[in-house]
Amino acid sequence: MKFMTLMRKELREILPWILFAAIAFLAIGFFNITLLGHNPGYNWQYSGFEPGLDVDMHQLLSTSVLGINSVWLFLISIAFGLAIGIRQFWVPFFKKTWAFEFHRSINRRTILTTKLSAGIIAFLLALGTIWTFFYIYSSRPDFSMVPPSIRNFLEGWIFITIGFLAYLATALTALSRTHWYTTKAFGFPFAIIILTITFSQWKLSQALITIIIGIVLLLSQIIYTFLNREF
Amino acid sequence: MTLKNITKYIAKPSKIFTTAVIILFAIFIVQLFTIQMHNMMHAKAWEKASKQTAKEPKKELTEKEKKLEIMTSSKKEFLSDGTIFYTKQKTKKKDLKIYDADVNMVWKGRKKNNPYDFILWPEKILDSRRYNNLHHYKTISPELSRSIQVPVRTKEKIPQIWRYNWDKGYFKGFAPDGKILGYLGSAGFTQKRSNATPLGTLEGYRAWCPEDSYSPTLLWLTKRKVYQINFEK
């Protein structure tokens, strides 16, 4: 019961950001898809293929219809991670409300669990559901002759987990007790390194393993710091 | 053992690891920057030194040394029966020299007039930049990985499109109504996905439209095999 009450409180606090990210992604995505509807399509793309002519290999390479929204998903996901990380872990420092959070008869573990669970739910609601919707929408035969591949769909989910990594990096930086000029902000460069390694992978499984390692390393430090530090 | 204790044993090593990774990464970037700066600063000095070396009189090589020099500096082309040819090309002039297995020159001239073109791979397949591009296209990026799609087309319409699956290594065919036409792998065409077999690791490909067709035919080079794929048939 207490857990659910806390969860509602956390979700209520980040609700404006959830709505903002969801509406922004939905609006930009639909605008892009409408533009794609005016695209002359494959007949135009392959119009240069004439008998007896060489075909440049680049003419055969195609970007998925989901590709038009994936850049936005990537950018919004990182921005969303930073925003809710700041809202959940930094704002209580600015407003000095940590003491209020801890005064209830709830242990720190539950408080942290609700914060992180609310973060995960926020990503699923704001970006996950809309990305899945775009995938289903663009898989319809009347939209495109070749539907987007499962690989492209999963790549979108990797961008969402990258956003979650940015969220954890923000949380760790906020909670860290070290000074600014030492290791306080090390969560961010570490997230950037994980991002760089992920973007050099060819296999989805390798990319996913890289992100999971990054999440485990950041999460273990967040849990330890949150349970031990003084607020 | 409480969560507090468990995380203590994981959090501290992970913090050390994270810090070490960041420091190593920073050193790597500084190193790259330093080397680049060093190269830029010394480029002129090296150019001057190499010009000076070129002016110095060269030592006359013996016949054996000349052959050895050709063998080491040439590209080796093998025929299926094991015969070796040495080829040497001046990149700017497009002049080609071909030597046999005993390093005797068998032909010299403009590359386009080469009568021994059967010993060379098509340039488009061997271009290393294109290999890298292929890997680049399947790398995860914000624009998503790209796929190879081959249309089967007439002058007016496109009745089929075949998409290559990077992970599975075979083609999947789509009709205009979105229906799946079948799969094309190393064992040929099949309608069941379970029967589709991978073509092998892709190394490069070349495409052209035959004289009587608007649909591209592919020369598909994998690590072990070369396929000629015509999607119309």
Contacts between the chains, C-beta under 8 A, distances in Angstrom:
chain1	res1	chain2	res2	distance
A	42	B	151	6.4
A	42	B	158	5.3
A	42	B	161	6.8
A	43	B	157	7.3
A	43	B	158	6.4
A	46	B	151	4.8
A	46	B	153	6.0
A	46	B	158	6.7
A	49	B	151	7.3
A	49	B	153	6.7
A	49	B	209	5.4
A	49	B	214	5.5
A	49	B	215	7.3
A	49	B	216	6.2
A	50	B	209	6.3
A	50	B	214	7.0
A	51	B	209	5.3
A	51	B	210	6.8
A	51	B	211	5.4
A	51	B	212	6.2
A	51	B	213	5.9
A	51	B	214	6.3
A	52	B	209	6.4
A	52	B	210	7.3
A	52	B	211	4.8
A	53	B	208	6.9
A	53	B	209	5.4
A	54	B	206	8.0
A	54	B	207	7.6
A	54	B	208	4.9
A	55	B	207	3.9
A	55	B	208	5.8
A	55	B	209	6.4
A	55	B	216	4.7
A	57	B	124	7.4
A	57	B	130	6.7
A	57	B	133	8.0
A	57	B	205	6.4
A	57	B	206	7.2
A	57	B	207	6.5
A	59	B	207	8.0
A	60	B	148	5.2
A	60	B	149	6.2
A	60	B	150	5.9
A	60	B	207	6.0
A	60	B	216	7.0
A	61	B	137	5.8
A	61	B	146	4.8
A	61	B	147	7.3
A	61	B	148	6.1
A	61	B	149	7.7
A	62	B	146	6.3
A	62	B	147	5.8
A	62	B	148	7.7
A	62	B	149	4.4
A	62	B	163	7.9
A	63	B	143	6.4
A	63	B	144	6.7
A	63	B	146	5.4
A	64	B	144	5.5
A	64	B	146	7.8
A	64	B	147	7.1
A	66	B	144	6.3
A	67	B	143	5.2
A	67	B	144	4.5
A	67	B	146	7.9
A	70	B	142	6.1
A	70	B	143	6.3
A	70	B	144	4.8
A	71	B	142	4.7
A	71	B	143	6.0
A	74	B	142	4.3
A	75	B	142	7.8
A	109	B	3	5.9
A	140	B	178	7.5
A	141	B	176	8.0
A	141	B	177	5.3
A	141	B	178	2.7
A	141	B	179	7.7
A	145	B	158	7.3
A	145	B	161	5.8
A	145	B	174	5.8
A	145	B	175	7.8
A	145	B	176	5.4
A	145	B	178	6.8
A	146	B	149	6.3
A	146	B	161	5.2
A	146	B	163	5.7
A	146	B	174	5.1
A	147	B	174	7.7
A	147	B	178	6.6
A	149	B	147	6.5
A	149	B	163	7.3
A	149	B	165	7.3
A	151	B	145	6.5
A	151	B	165	7.9
A	151	B	166	7.0
A	151	B	167	6.3
A	152	B	144	4.8
A	152	B	145	7.0
A	155	B	140	5.5
A	155	B	144	5.2
A	155	B	145	6.5
A	156	B	144	7.6
A	158	B	140	6.4
A	159	B	142	7.3
A	183	B	15	7.7
A	183	B	19	5.9
A	186	B	18	6.1
A	186	B	19	6.2
A	186	B	22	5.6
A	187	B	18	8.0
A	189	B	22	5.0
A	189	B	25	7.2
A	189	B	26	7.9
A	190	B	18	5.0
A	190	B	21	6.6
A	190	B	22	5.9
A	193	B	21	6.1
A	193	B	22	6.9
A	193	B	25	5.4
A	198	B	140	6.5
A	199	B	139	6.8
A	199	B	140	5.8
A	199	B	141	6.0
A	200	B	139	6.6
A	201	B	139	6.9
A	201	B	140	5.8
A	202	B	135	6.5
A	202	B	138	5.2
A	202	B	139	5.7
A	202	B	140	7.8
A	202	B	166	7.7
A	203	B	167	7.5
A	204	B	140	7.3
A	204	B	167	7.6
A	207	B	140	5.4
A	216	B	14	7.6
A	217	B	14	4.4
A	217	B	17	6.6
A	217	B	18	5.8
A	218	B	18	7.8
A	220	B	7	5.7
A	220	B	10	4.2
A	220	B	11	4.7
A	220	B	14	4.9
A	221	B	11	4.9
A	221	B	14	5.8
A	221	B	15	5.5
A	221	B	18	7.3
A	223	B	3	6.9
A	223	B	7	4.6
A	223	B	11	7.0
A	224	B	4	7.9
A	224	B	7	4.2
A	224	B	8	6.1
A	224	B	10	7.6
A	224	B	11	3.3
A	224	B	12	7.6
A	225	B	11	7.4
A	227	B	3	7.0
A	227	B	4	4.9
A	227	B	7	6.7
A	228	B	4	7.0
